[in-house]
Amino acid sequence: MIKVTCAIIVNADGLVLAAQRNATMSLPLKWEFPGGKIEPGETAEACLIREIKEELHVDIEIVAPLPANTHQYPNVTIQLIPFVCRITSGEIILKEHLDFKWVAKDELLALDWAEADVAIVKYYMES
Ligand SMILES: Nc1nc2c([nH]c(=O)n2[C@H]2C[C@H](O)[C@@H](COP(=O)(O)OP(=O)(O)OP(=O)(O)O)O2)c(=O)[nH]1
């Protein structure tokens, strides 16, 4: 099982950042919460701060954890470990994703999410 962290980044207006995977990634064009695989010896929190800097070019702080979701894709099982986060500095520059948008909480489920993310979206909407 691969452990993957992801960031539910909330802005000052309460909107949530959704990021679209590019056409050459696995799960092409699906929407996700940015993040990535935990490296050996790394904490989930440190992983997420590193990944967000690499992918979005911003610094974040972690606000709160949400329940992890284990999901079996045909070729891989991942444990997706979410944290609610805030940007502390920088402007978003996409380094890997195709697109991003800020979405109202009650409109999140309308996006075409990576399957593992749907449960996380629901946890967040109920939180
Ligand atoms: N970062 C991230 N990955 C997710 C999410 N939902 C989801 O199913 N994944 C999957 C996609 C990948 O199989 C795996 C890790 O994604 P990644 O973005 O860090 O790694 P990657 O593109 O290099 O993965 P891969 O193409 O090598 O399989 O987790 C999510 O919300 N955020």
The ligand as a Gaussian input file, in Angstrom:
#p B3LYP/6-31G(d) Opt

LIG

0 1
 N       -1.266000      13.661000      -4.773000
 C       -2.424000      13.018000      -4.819000
 N       -2.440000      11.749000      -5.317000
 C       -3.617000      11.144000      -5.362000
 C       -4.813000      11.758000      -4.924000
 N       -5.847000      10.892000      -5.114000
 C       -5.331000       9.766000      -5.643000
 O       -5.954000       8.750000      -5.952000
 N       -3.956000       9.916000      -5.800000
 C       -3.065000       8.867000      -6.302000
 C       -2.434000       9.131000      -7.636000
 C       -1.155000       8.323000      -7.587000
 O       -1.425000       6.953000      -7.879000
 C       -0.784000       8.388000      -6.128000
 C        0.307000       9.388000      -5.801000
 O        0.224000      10.413000      -6.690000
 P        1.475000      11.350000      -6.980000
 O        0.949000      12.426000      -7.824000
 O        2.216000      11.658000      -5.770000
 O        2.454000      10.434000      -7.742000
 P        2.660000      10.223000      -9.281000
 O        1.792000      11.100000     -10.114000
 O        4.121000      10.235000      -9.473000
 O        2.106000       8.757000      -9.389000
 P        2.384000       7.793000     -10.568000
 O        1.908000       8.528000     -11.785000
 O        3.864000       7.521000     -10.530000
 O        1.526000       6.609000     -10.194000
 O       -1.986000       8.718000      -5.412000
 C       -4.775000      13.071000      -4.398000
 O       -5.790000      13.663000      -3.997000
 N       -3.552000      13.660000      -4.379000

